[in-house]
Amino acid sequence: GAGVSQSPSNKVTEKGKDVELRCDPISGHTALYWYRQSLGQGLEFLIYFQGNSAPDKSGLPSDRFSAERTGGSVSTLTIQRTQQEDSAVYLCASSLFAGEYNEQFFGPGTRLTVL
Amino acid sequence: KNEVEQSPQNLTAQEGEFITINCSYSVGISALHWLQQHPGGGIVSLFMLSSGKKKHGRLIATINIQEKHSSLHITASHPRDSAVYICAVRAGGTSYGKLTFGQGTILTVHP
């Protein structure tokens, strides 16, 4: 595709339910990143994948959050037993490589609302 | 104290004015990014730099590694420049993928 795509664009769920957010990176990009932007707060790093290397999970806020990347392409961010504080816009980005000189291209985000 | 601080937090300008947004950081970095986020959420990468200065159209980004400071300048500002501008750094020695973000500067340009 032409850019990074994310689905769904909006997700409303009830507290305690599990949700899955999907990211399709730009074709050929080996690095994929997940970020979170909570209302009134800045962007926050969650996790990134580079090729077949073990992902850097250092930004995941709790063990309710997990992510996987299948076949080096599509990624799914899963939040188990959602809480109201999980409400945020979840952004995915990809870059050709994860090196510091590689521009990141952002998707439109998934707005998650936990009731 | 945040590792990345931006100033001002809010900025209002008249069309045509020269605008400067500042970013200071407290850690050694390997690269600094300037991002633009329009209402509705889409984020676009404006610049990525590790030294010196870059220019793209009416936008100029500079960085001073010794002073741990970067500036984003907009010349001849226009209402379509209204957006949130975000500074992000990649700390030296950390994994390449991890960016630390400033809180953003909300820019409003009036016609």
HADDOCK unambig.tbl for C-alpha pairs under 7 A between the chains (distance, minus, plus):
assign (segid A and resid 41 and name CA) (segid B and resid 103 and name CA) 6.82 0.50 0.50
assign (segid A and resid 42 and name CA) (segid B and resid 101 and name CA) 6.78 0.50 0.50
assign (segid A and resid 42 and name CA) (segid B and resid 102 and name CA) 6.69 0.50 0.50
assign (segid A and resid 42 and name CA) (segid B and resid 103 and name CA) 4.71 0.50 0.50
assign (segid A and resid 42 and name CA) (segid B and resid 104 and name CA) 6.81 0.50 0.50
assign (segid A and resid 43 and name CA) (segid B and resid 101 and name CA) 5.97 0.50 0.50
assign (segid A and resid 44 and name CA) (segid B and resid 101 and name CA) 6.96 0.50 0.50
assign (segid A and resid 45 and name CA) (segid B and resid 98 and name CA) 6.56 0.50 0.50
assign (segid A and resid 45 and name CA) (segid B and resid 99 and name CA) 6.47 0.50 0.50
assign (segid A and resid 48 and name CA) (segid B and resid 97 and name CA) 6.08 0.50 0.50
assign (segid A and resid 98 and name CA) (segid B and resid 96 and name CA) 5.58 0.50 0.50
assign (segid A and resid 98 and name CA) (segid B and resid 97 and name CA) 5.36 0.50 0.50
assign (segid A and resid 99 and name CA) (segid B and resid 96 and name CA) 5.36 0.50 0.50
assign (segid A and resid 100 and name CA) (segid B and resid 30 and name CA) 6.59 0.50 0.50
assign (segid A and resid 100 and name CA) (segid B and resid 31 and name CA) 5.97 0.50 0.50
assign (segid A and resid 100 and name CA) (segid B and resid 90 and name CA) 6.97 0.50 0.50
assign (segid A and resid 100 and name CA) (segid B and resid 96 and name CA) 5.73 0.50 0.50
assign (segid A and resid 103 and name CA) (segid B and resid 48 and name CA) 6.85 0.50 0.50
assign (segid A and resid 104 and name CA) (segid B and resid 45 and name CA) 6.82 0.50 0.50
assign (segid A and resid 105 and name CA) (segid B and resid 44 and name CA) 6.97 0.50 0.50
assign (segid A and resid 105 and name CA) (segid B and resid 45 and name CA) 6.90 0.50 0.50
assign (segid A and resid 106 and name CA) (segid B and resid 43 and name CA) 5.91 0.50 0.50
assign (segid A and resid 106 and name CA) (segid B and resid 44 and name CA) 6.72 0.50 0.50
assign (segid A and resid 108 and name CA) (segid B and resid 41 and name CA) 6.62 0.50 0.50
assign (segid A and resid 108 and name CA) (segid B and resid 42 and name CA) 5.21 0.50 0.50
